[in-house]
Amino acid sequence: MAGLSRDSYSDMLEGGNFSTQETLYEILSVRKDATYDEIRAAYKSAALNTHPDKAQMALNPLVSSSEKNEFLSVQKAWEILRYPKSRAEYDKQLQSSRQNLEIVATEIEIDDMIVESTADSVELLYPCRCGDYFSITSRELGQIGISVREDGEMELHTSDSVPASVVLGCGSCSLKARLVTNKT
């Protein structure tokens, strides 16, 4: 298995303490049961579409970090899904992660959370019974289409793409909480 270590695809799978992370299959826009040739073709297309040099040729002298991250995500997805062994391990971890996400200790709303502002972001916290906190930052919420002001007020950018809830992990124990983001 050349390329990425076990920790690398664990990081791709977990990507933080919430569960809205795209799967490697979603990054490459392929089905979970895609063949090697389908994955390779999707990788080539995605790599061409997200390559930082292409963005620069479009009269954009500075490539944003999100464009670089998108290209790096495509590269990581290919490095894991191209090898049967690493793909099988990733699939096992993905399945395990999905099973774990279904068991949540509590359901919370934004209004229930404590808002802590720092110089560069806002963090929302909810106490866990172990004494630590379930938390999510304004940056993480922004990635799923939700803006949070310093006072904790939430604004949905596009209601169709915002998930109805986000699962948060506790900072210390294995408990999870479901943060309801889209009350309808």
Salt bridges, closest charged atoms under 4 A:
ASP33 OD1 - ARG31 NE 2.89
ASP37 OD1 - ARG40 NH1 3.76
GLU38 OE1 - ARG31 NH2 3.90
ASP53 OD2 - HIS51 ND1 3.84
GLU79 OE2 - ARG82 NH1 3.19
GLU89 OE2 - ARG6 NH2 2.94
GLU89 OE1 - LYS92 NZ 3.70
ASP91 OD2 - LYS32 NZ 3.84
GLU109 OE1 - LYS183 NZ 3.35
ASP151 OD2 - ARG149 NH2 3.16
